Amino acid sequence: MNLQEQISRIQSMMGVIKEDFNNHLIGGRYLYHYTLTDNLNSILEEGIIPRKNPNSFYKEGIEGVFLTNKSSLYNVNLPQTLMDVMDDYYNNEDMYDEKPIVRLTIDVSSLDIKLFDVDDDYKLNLYKWNKSENHEDKLTESLDLWGSVSYKGQIPVHLIKNIDFNYGA
């Protein structure tokens, strides 16, 4: 974690979050969605559809589309299953034709703010960092603390603005 991320986390824990949700978006309107490359064709036909079952180890895991403001794969608060896939890829690159995970850049500016939810780790609040009380502040705090939120609606294809594999490690 770099110094700026540490400062942001400390400020959040102290309850001095002053930035709004849009300030935590990339360019004020974008978030990333990491998914298996095998899902790409269906996503480009149907959009991104929330999972029916939570993509989490937590009993109360969120049913939704995982979105993050982290551009590097290994700075993202991804489910362990996706991290395991990437670990296998880096250990056996010669067995793959392409990276098994793709990063999609999503324009979230026209999505319904009421359908956004906080990260599973935020909900768990294991470290008692959560300080916000209203919906938008909780989303901002979730992006600040965990770098992620979820979206409980379908994300249309036209909101996918970029598809790439250059997300670094």
C-alpha positions as CSV (number, residue, x, y, z in Angstrom):
1,M,0.0,0.0,0.0
2,N,1.5,3.4,-1.0
3,L,1.6,6.4,1.3
4,Q,-1.4,8.1,-0.2
5,E,-3.6,5.0,0.3
6,Q,-2.4,4.7,3.9
7,I,-3.3,8.4,4.5
8,S,-6.7,7.9,2.9
9,R,-7.4,4.8,5.1
10,I,-6.4,6.7,8.3
11,Q,-8.6,9.6,7.3
12,S,-11.5,7.2,6.7
13,M,-11.0,5.5,10.0
14,M,-11.1,8.9,11.7
15,G,-14.4,9.7,10.0
16,V,-13.2,12.7,8.0
17,I,-14.3,11.5,4.6
18,K,-15.1,14.7,2.6
19,E,-14.9,13.5,-1.0
20,D,-18.0,12.4,-2.8
21,F,-18.6,9.2,-4.7
22,N,-17.6,10.6,-8.1
23,N,-14.2,11.7,-6.8
24,H,-13.4,8.0,-6.2
25,L,-14.2,7.1,-9.8
26,I,-11.6,7.0,-12.5
27,G,-11.9,10.2,-14.5
28,G,-15.0,11.0,-12.4
29,R,-17.1,8.4,-14.2
30,Y,-15.4,5.0,-14.6
31,L,-14.8,1.8,-12.6
32,Y,-13.2,-1.4,-13.6
33,H,-14.8,-4.9,-13.6
34,Y,-12.4,-7.9,-13.7
35,T,-13.8,-11.1,-15.0
36,L,-12.8,-14.4,-16.5
37,T,-11.9,-14.1,-20.2
38,D,-14.2,-17.0,-20.9
39,N,-17.1,-14.7,-19.9
40,L,-16.2,-12.0,-22.4
41,N,-18.3,-13.2,-25.4
42,S,-21.5,-13.5,-23.4
43,I,-20.8,-10.1,-21.7
44,L,-20.4,-8.4,-25.2
45,E,-23.8,-9.9,-26.2
46,E,-25.8,-9.5,-23.0
47,G,-24.0,-7.0,-20.8
48,I,-22.7,-7.7,-17.3
49,I,-25.4,-9.6,-15.4
50,P,-25.2,-9.8,-11.5
51,R,-24.4,-13.2,-10.2
52,K,-27.4,-15.2,-8.8
53,N,-25.2,-16.4,-5.9
54,P,-22.8,-14.2,-3.9
55,N,-19.2,-14.2,-5.2
56,S,-17.9,-14.2,-1.7
57,F,-16.8,-16.5,1.2
58,Y,-19.1,-14.5,3.5
59,K,-22.4,-15.9,4.4
60,E,-24.1,-12.5,3.7
61,G,-22.1,-11.9,0.5
62,I,-23.4,-9.4,-2.0
63,E,-25.2,-10.5,-5.1
64,G,-24.0,-8.1,-7.7
65,V,-21.4,-7.0,-10.2
66,F,-18.0,-6.3,-8.6
67,L,-16.6,-2.9,-9.5
68,T,-13.3,-1.3,-8.5
69,N,-11.2,1.8,-8.9
70,K,-8.0,-0.2,-8.7
71,S,-6.2,-0.5,-12.1
72,S,-3.7,-3.2,-11.0
73,L,-5.1,-6.7,-10.5
74,Y,-3.1,-7.4,-7.4
75,N,-4.3,-4.2,-5.7
76,V,-7.9,-5.2,-6.2
77,N,-10.0,-6.8,-3.5
78,L,-10.9,-9.7,-5.7
79,P,-12.6,-13.0,-4.7
80,Q,-10.0,-15.7,-3.9
81,T,-11.3,-17.8,-6.8
82,L,-10.1,-15.2,-9.4
83,M,-6.8,-14.7,-7.6
84,D,-6.3,-18.5,-7.8
85,V,-6.9,-18.4,-11.5
86,M,-4.3,-15.7,-12.0
87,D,-1.8,-17.5,-9.7
88,D,-2.2,-20.6,-11.9
89,Y,-1.7,-18.5,-15.0
90,Y,1.6,-16.9,-13.7
91,N,2.8,-20.4,-12.7
92,N,1.9,-22.0,-16.0
93,E,1.8,-19.2,-18.6
94,D,2.9,-21.5,-21.4
95,M,-0.4,-23.5,-21.0
96,Y,-2.5,-20.4,-21.8
97,D,-3.2,-18.7,-25.1
98,E,-4.3,-15.5,-23.3
99,K,-4.6,-14.1,-19.8
100,P,-7.6,-15.8,-18.1
101,I,-8.8,-12.5,-16.6
102,V,-9.8,-9.4,-18.5
103,R,-10.4,-5.9,-17.2
104,L,-13.4,-4.0,-18.4
105,T,-13.7,-0.2,-18.0
106,I,-17.3,0.6,-17.2
107,D,-18.9,4.1,-17.5
108,V,-21.0,4.1,-14.3
109,S,-22.1,7.7,-14.5
110,S,-25.6,6.7,-15.8
111,L,-26.2,3.7,-13.5
112,D,-28.8,4.0,-10.8
113,I,-26.9,5.0,-7.5
114,K,-29.6,3.2,-5.5
115,L,-28.4,-0.2,-7.0
116,F,-24.9,0.3,-5.8
117,D,-23.9,-1.5,-2.7
118,V,-20.7,-1.6,-0.5
119,D,-18.0,-4.3,-0.7
120,D,-18.5,-7.5,1.3
121,D,-15.5,-6.6,3.5
122,Y,-17.1,-3.2,4.3
123,K,-20.3,-5.0,5.3
124,L,-18.4,-7.3,7.6
125,N,-16.7,-4.3,9.3
126,L,-14.2,-6.6,11.0
127,Y,-11.9,-3.7,11.8
128,K,-14.6,-1.2,12.8
129,W,-13.4,1.3,10.1
130,N,-16.9,2.1,8.8
131,K,-18.0,5.6,9.9
132,S,-20.6,6.7,7.2
133,E,-24.3,6.7,7.7
134,N,-25.9,7.5,4.4
135,H,-25.9,5.4,1.2
136,E,-23.6,7.6,-0.9
137,D,-21.1,8.2,1.9
138,K,-21.0,4.4,2.5
139,L,-20.2,3.8,-1.2
140,T,-17.5,6.4,-1.0
141,E,-16.1,4.9,2.1
142,S,-16.2,1.4,0.6
143,L,-14.2,2.6,-2.4
144,D,-11.8,4.4,-0.1
145,L,-11.2,1.5,2.3
146,W,-11.6,-1.5,0.0
147,G,-11.4,0.0,-3.5
148,S,-14.6,-1.7,-4.5
149,V,-18.4,-1.6,-4.6
150,S,-21.0,-3.8,-6.2
151,Y,-23.9,-3.1,-8.6
152,K,-27.1,-5.0,-8.2
153,G,-28.4,-4.3,-11.7
154,Q,-27.4,-5.4,-15.2
155,I,-24.8,-3.3,-16.9
156,P,-25.5,-2.8,-20.6
157,V,-22.9,-3.5,-23.2
158,H,-22.8,0.2,-24.4
159,L,-21.4,1.2,-21.0
160,I,-18.3,-1.0,-21.5
161,K,-15.8,1.5,-22.7
162,N,-12.6,-0.5,-22.8
163,I,-11.4,-4.1,-22.7
164,D,-7.8,-4.9,-21.9
165,F,-5.3,-7.3,-20.4
166,N,-2.7,-4.7,-19.4
167,Y,-3.6,-4.4,-15.8
168,G,-0.3,-5.3,-14.3
169,A,0.4,-7.3,-11.2
